[in-house]
Amino acid sequence: TTPARGVLAPTAAAASSRAIRPRESLRLFADGGYEGHNPGGQTHGPAHLEACLSNLPRGNGSHAKAVRDDLAAFAAGTPIAGDITLVSIESR
């Protein structure tokens, strides 16, 4: 991972490319998808987000809703301060 372009001072980042093979997925998300806290102060964390995404069925188009619902359940009423951005691409 690298910082978002244009947000911080320029950094060197390696560019690479690879085709998405049949039945593979590519998911891009902003840090708001895992920085939420619960009432005990625990962070949702990337591992929790990854677990949520790995349990979703392919092709149902509801990945963003599932992530939002999972984060809201984890936060248990604690306000979520960051943005929640998710791009999900699936190959057939």
N, C-alpha and C positions, 0 to 999 in steps of 0.2 A: 504494500500500500504506500501511497505517497500523498502529501497534502494536495488539496484541491488547487488547481492552477488559477493564478490570479488573486488568491486570497492572501498568501504569504509572499515573502521575498522569493525570487526565482531559485529553484533548486534543480539539481541534475537528477533526472529520472530516466531509467532505461526504458526504451519502447520495445515492445514485442507484439507479435500477433500469432494467432492460432485459430484455425477453423473450429466451429462448434460442431462436433460429430452428432450423428443421429442419437436421439434420446438424452442428450446432455443439456444442462441448464447453465445459464450465466446469470448471477444475481449481483446487482450493484446496490449498495445502500449507504445512506449517510449515517453518521455516528448517533443521531437521535434515535435510531432503531435499537440501540443497545445501551444508551447512557441513562435511561430512566432508572429511578430509585424506588424502592418500596418503603413503607413506613419505618422499617428497621434500619434504613440507610444503605441496604445492599444494592449494588448496581446490577441491572439486568444482564449486562455483559455480552460480548460476542458469542460465547459458547451457548448461551441460552437462545440467542437469536438464530444461530446455526441449527440448533436442535429443533426449533420451531419450524424453520424452513425445510429441514430434511424430512419432516413428518407430513408435509403437504402433498396431496395427490397432484399428479401432473395435469396440466391443461385445464384446470378449473377456473382460472382467471381471478381467483380470490386471495392471492398471496398477500397483497397489501392489507386487506381486511384482516386476514389471519394474524399478521404481524402486529397490527394495531390492537386487535383484541387481546393477543398474548401479552403485549406490553401493558395494556390497561389492567388486565387481571393481576399481573405481577406488581404493578404500582399500587394497587388496592386503594385508589382514591388520592394518592400523592400526585400533585400536578406534574405533567410531563413538560419540561421546559424547552426541549429541542424540537427540531423538525423531524418528521419521520418520512424519509424518502426511500422508495424501493423501486428498482427497475428489474423485472424478471423476464428473461428471454429463454424460451425452450425450443429445442430442435425436435422435429418429428421424425 
